[in-house]
Amino acid sequence: MNLVGKIFVGIIALLSVVCLTLSVVSYASHKNWKERSEELATKITDLENQKKQLEGVQTELETKIKDAEFAYQATIQALDTKTKAMTDENAKLVADNQELQKSLDLRVAAIEANDNTIGSLRQQLELTAVDLATAQELRASYLRDLAETMAKLYDVAALYGNVKNQNIDLTKAYDDVQTVLQQHGLNPDPSVYGELPKVAVRGAVEAVEEGPSGLLSISIGSDDGLAKGNQLHVRRGDSYLGKVEVVTVEPNRAVCKVLGEFRQGTMAEGDEVYSQEAN
């Protein structure tokens, strides 16, 4: 092999080494650019997500800003309305105050005039104070005497009225008693009557025993307030039949004897028995 061949072989070998180096460098560079591209794509995705989130936050903030602006405008409008109302009310109060001031000035003037009149009247009253005191003392003495006289007169009139009313009531009660006694053929002398029950009672004749004793059984007893020796009246409707006297008494019944001196009819089962108070 000549020199030229050797040079070509050396050049080829050198070129081979250069190509191999370039291939290795190119492979390594290609691998790094791929990883970088993937990283950039991931970052771009993250940035897009963040952009979307920021856009959502921006939309929410814009909505809140619009709501706040609406509330602000409404508040401003309400304040304007209230301010106008307060301005109108203040104007009215100022006008009322002016009217009150005018009225006050008139009243002050009237008071000053009244003070002058009162001063004049006071001077006149001072001149007649002694005479007035004397007249008042005389009047007070007269009123005291009059009050005492009227009080005595009222007492006498009240006493007379009470006595008169009592007399009328007693007269009426006496007439009523006389009428009742006459209607029943009773003696107005209380000594001729036996002891009456302590309470008003009313019952019925349950059985009558014929014979000289003239006993009868009645439907009321000691539970109703009856006691031995009590005297009761007997009637049938409006017909008065006479009086009976309790001889024996039980809780729910009693046996009575007919008092002959008061008998005015024949007593039978079913007739009513009663005390004078229950009549």
C-alpha positions as CSV (number, residue, x, y, z in Angstrom):
1,M,0.0,0.0,0.0
2,N,1.4,3.3,-1.0
3,L,1.4,6.5,1.0
4,V,-1.8,7.8,-0.7
5,G,-3.6,4.7,0.3
6,K,-2.5,5.0,3.8
7,I,-3.6,8.6,3.9
8,F,-7.0,7.7,2.6
9,V,-7.3,4.9,5.1
10,G,-6.3,7.3,7.9
11,I,-8.8,9.9,6.6
12,I,-11.5,7.2,6.4
13,A,-10.7,6.1,9.9
14,L,-10.8,9.6,11.2
15,L,-14.1,10.3,9.4
16,S,-15.5,7.1,10.9
17,V,-14.5,8.3,14.4
18,V,-16.0,11.7,13.7
19,C,-19.3,10.1,12.4
20,L,-19.5,7.8,15.4
21,T,-18.9,10.8,17.7
22,L,-21.6,12.8,15.9
23,S,-24.0,9.9,16.1
24,V,-23.4,9.6,19.8
25,V,-23.8,13.3,20.3
26,S,-26.9,13.4,18.1
27,Y,-28.5,10.5,20.0
28,A,-27.8,12.1,23.4
29,S,-29.1,15.4,22.2
30,H,-32.3,13.8,20.8
31,K,-33.0,12.1,24.1
32,N,-32.6,15.4,26.1
33,W,-34.8,17.4,23.7
34,K,-37.6,14.8,24.1
35,E,-37.6,14.9,27.9
36,R,-37.5,18.7,27.7
37,S,-40.4,18.8,25.4
38,E,-42.4,16.5,27.7
39,E,-41.6,18.8,30.7
40,L,-42.6,21.8,28.7
41,A,-45.9,20.1,27.6
42,T,-46.6,19.3,31.3
43,K,-45.9,22.9,32.4
44,I,-48.1,24.2,29.5
45,T,-50.9,21.9,30.8
46,D,-50.4,23.1,34.3
47,L,-50.4,26.7,33.1
48,E,-53.6,26.2,31.2
49,N,-55.3,24.7,34.3
50,Q,-54.0,27.6,36.4
51,K,-55.3,29.9,33.6
52,K,-58.7,28.3,33.8
53,Q,-58.7,28.6,37.6
54,L,-57.7,32.2,37.4
55,E,-60.4,32.8,34.8
56,G,-63.0,31.3,37.2
57,V,-61.7,33.4,40.1
58,Q,-61.7,36.4,37.8
59,T,-65.4,35.7,36.8
60,E,-66.3,35.2,40.5
61,L,-64.6,38.5,41.4
62,E,-66.2,40.3,38.5
63,T,-69.6,39.0,39.7
64,K,-68.9,40.1,43.3
65,I,-67.7,43.5,42.0
66,K,-71.0,43.9,40.0
67,D,-73.0,42.9,43.1
68,A,-71.0,45.3,45.3
69,E,-71.5,48.1,42.7
70,F,-75.2,47.3,42.7
71,A,-75.4,47.3,46.5
72,Y,-73.3,50.5,46.5
73,Q,-75.7,52.2,44.1
74,A,-78.7,51.1,46.0
75,T,-77.1,52.3,49.3
76,I,-76.3,55.6,47.7
77,Q,-79.8,55.9,46.3
78,A,-81.3,55.1,49.7
79,L,-79.0,57.6,51.4
80,D,-80.0,60.2,48.8
81,T,-83.7,59.5,49.5
82,K,-83.1,59.7,53.3
83,T,-81.0,62.8,52.9
84,K,-83.8,64.5,50.9
85,A,-86.4,63.4,53.5
86,M,-84.2,64.7,56.3
87,T,-83.6,67.9,54.4
88,D,-87.4,68.4,53.9
89,E,-88.0,67.5,57.6
90,N,-85.3,69.9,58.7
91,A,-86.9,72.6,56.6
92,K,-90.3,71.9,58.2
93,L,-88.7,71.9,61.6
94,V,-87.1,75.3,60.9
95,A,-90.5,76.6,59.7
96,D,-92.2,75.2,62.8
97,N,-89.5,76.7,65.0
98,Q,-90.1,80.1,63.5
99,E,-93.8,79.7,64.1
100,L,-93.1,78.6,67.7
101,Q,-90.8,81.6,68.2
102,K,-93.5,83.9,67.0
103,S,-96.0,82.3,69.3
104,L,-93.5,82.5,72.1
105,D,-92.9,86.1,71.5
106,L,-96.7,86.8,71.6
107,R,-97.0,84.8,74.8
108,V,-94.1,86.6,76.4
109,A,-95.8,89.9,75.5
110,A,-99.1,88.6,76.9
111,I,-97.3,87.5,80.1
112,E,-95.7,90.9,80.5
113,A,-99.1,92.5,80.1
114,N,-100.6,90.0,82.6
115,D,-97.8,90.8,85.1
116,N,-98.7,94.5,84.9
117,T,-102.4,93.7,85.4
118,I,-101.5,91.3,88.3
119,G,-99.4,94.0,89.9
120,S,-102.3,96.4,89.8
121,L,-104.7,93.8,91.1
122,R,-102.2,92.9,93.9
123,Q,-102.2,96.5,95.0
124,Q,-106.0,96.5,95.1
125,L,-106.1,93.2,97.0
126,E,-103.6,94.5,99.6
127,L,-105.9,97.3,100.3
128,T,-108.9,94.9,101.0
129,A,-106.9,92.1,102.7
130,V,-108.0,93.1,106.2
131,D,-111.7,93.3,105.2
132,L,-111.4,90.0,103.4
133,A,-109.8,88.2,106.3
134,T,-112.6,89.5,108.6
135,A,-115.3,88.4,106.1
136,Q,-113.7,85.0,105.7
137,E,-113.6,84.4,109.5
138,L,-117.2,85.3,109.8
139,R,-118.1,83.1,106.9
140,A,-116.1,80.2,108.3
141,S,-117.9,80.6,111.7
142,Y,-121.2,80.6,109.9
143,L,-120.3,77.5,107.9
144,R,-119.3,75.6,111.0
145,D,-122.5,76.4,112.7
146,L,-124.5,75.5,109.6
147,A,-122.6,72.2,109.2
148,E,-123.3,71.3,112.8
149,T,-126.9,72.1,112.4
150,M,-127.2,70.2,109.2
151,A,-125.5,67.1,110.7
152,K,-127.9,67.1,113.6
153,L,-130.8,67.6,111.2
154,Y,-129.6,64.7,109.0
155,D,-129.2,62.5,112.1
156,V,-132.7,63.2,113.2
157,A,-134.1,62.7,109.7
158,A,-132.2,59.4,109.4
159,L,-133.5,58.2,112.8
160,Y,-137.0,59.3,111.9
161,G,-136.8,57.4,108.6
162,N,-135.4,54.3,110.2
163,V,-138.2,54.3,112.9
164,K,-140.8,55.0,110.2
165,N,-139.5,52.1,108.0
166,Q,-139.3,49.8,111.0
167,N,-142.9,50.7,112.0
168,I,-144.1,50.0,108.4
169,D,-142.3,46.7,108.4
170,L,-143.6,45.7,111.8
171,T,-147.1,46.7,110.9
172,K,-147.0,44.7,107.6
173,A,-145.4,41.7,109.4
174,Y,-148.1,41.9,112.1
175,D,-150.9,42.1,109.5
176,D,-149.3,39.1,107.6
177,V,-149.1,37.0,110.7
178,Q,-152.7,37.8,111.7
179,T,-153.9,36.9,108.1
180,V,-152.0,33.6,108.1
181,L,-153.3,32.7,111.6
182,Q,-156.9,33.6,110.6
183,Q,-156.6,31.5,107.4
184,H,-155.5,28.5,109.4
185,G,-157.7,29.0,112.3
186,L,-154.8,29.3,114.7
187,N,-154.6,31.1,118.0
188,P,-152.2,34.1,118.0
189,D,-151.1,33.2,121.6
190,P,-147.8,31.3,121.3
191,S,-148.3,29.7,124.7
192,V,-150.9,27.3,123.4
193,Y,-148.5,25.7,121.0
194,G,-145.9,23.1,121.8
195,E,-142.3,23.1,120.9
196,L,-141.6,23.3,117.1
197,P,-138.6,21.7,115.4
198,K,-135.4,23.8,115.3
199,V,-135.3,23.6,111.5
200,A,-138.1,23.8,108.9
201,V,-139.3,20.3,108.0
202,R,-141.8,18.8,105.6
203,G,-142.9,15.2,105.2
204,A,-145.9,12.9,104.6
205,V,-148.2,10.7,106.6
206,E,-147.2,7.0,105.8
207,A,-149.8,5.2,108.0
208,V,-152.7,6.0,110.3
209,E,-153.7,3.8,113.3
210,E,-157.3,4.0,114.0
211,G,-158.4,4.1,117.6
212,P,-158.6,6.3,120.6
213,S,-154.8,7.0,120.6
214,G,-155.0,8.5,117.1
215,L,-151.4,7.5,116.3
216,L,-149.8,8.0,112.8
217,S,-146.4,7.3,111.2
218,I,-144.7,10.0,109.2
219,S,-141.8,9.9,106.7
220,I,-139.3,12.2,108.5
221,G,-137.2,11.6,111.6
222,S,-134.2,12.7,113.7
223,D,-132.0,13.0,110.6
224,D,-134.4,15.8,109.4
225,G,-134.2,17.6,112.7
226,L,-137.2,16.1,114.6
227,A,-137.1,15.5,118.3
228,K,-139.6,13.9,120.8
229,G,-142.2,16.5,121.8
230,N,-142.0,18.5,118.6
231,Q,-145.4,19.5,117.2
232,L,-146.2,19.5,113.5
233,H,-149.2,20.7,111.3
234,V,-151.1,18.4,109.0
235,R,-152.9,19.4,105.8
236,R,-154.3,18.0,102.6
237,G,-153.9,20.5,99.8
238,D,-155.4,23.8,101.1
239,S,-157.4,22.1,103.9
240,Y,-155.9,22.4,107.4
241,L,-156.5,19.1,109.4
242,G,-154.8,19.8,112.7
243,K,-151.7,19.2,114.8
244,V,-149.7,16.2,115.9
245,E,-147.0,15.7,118.5
246,V,-143.9,13.4,118.1
247,V,-143.9,10.6,120.7
248,T,-141.1,8.4,119.3
249,V,-138.5,9.3,116.7
250,E,-136.1,7.3,114.5
251,P,-133.6,8.5,112.0
252,N,-135.9,8.3,109.0
253,R,-139.4,8.1,110.5
254,A,-141.4,9.1,113.6
255,V,-144.6,8.2,115.3
256,C,-147.0,11.1,116.3
257,K,-150.2,11.4,118.3
258,V,-153.0,13.6,117.1
259,L,-153.8,16.6,119.4
260,G,-157.5,16.5,119.7
261,E,-157.9,20.2,120.6
262,F,-156.5,21.1,117.2
263,R,-158.1,18.5,115.1
264,Q,-160.1,20.0,112.2
265,G,-160.4,17.0,109.9
266,T,-159.7,13.3,109.5
267,M,-156.0,12.5,108.7
268,A,-155.1,9.9,106.2
269,E,-152.1,8.4,104.4
270,G,-150.4,10.8,102.0
271,D,-151.4,14.0,104.0
272,E,-148.6,16.6,104.3
273,V,-146.9,17.2,107.7
274,Y,-144.9,20.4,108.2
275,S,-143.5,22.8,110.8
276,Q,-144.8,26.3,111.0
277,E,-141.5,27.6,109.5
278,A,-141.9,25.4,106.5
279,N,-145.5,26.4,105.8
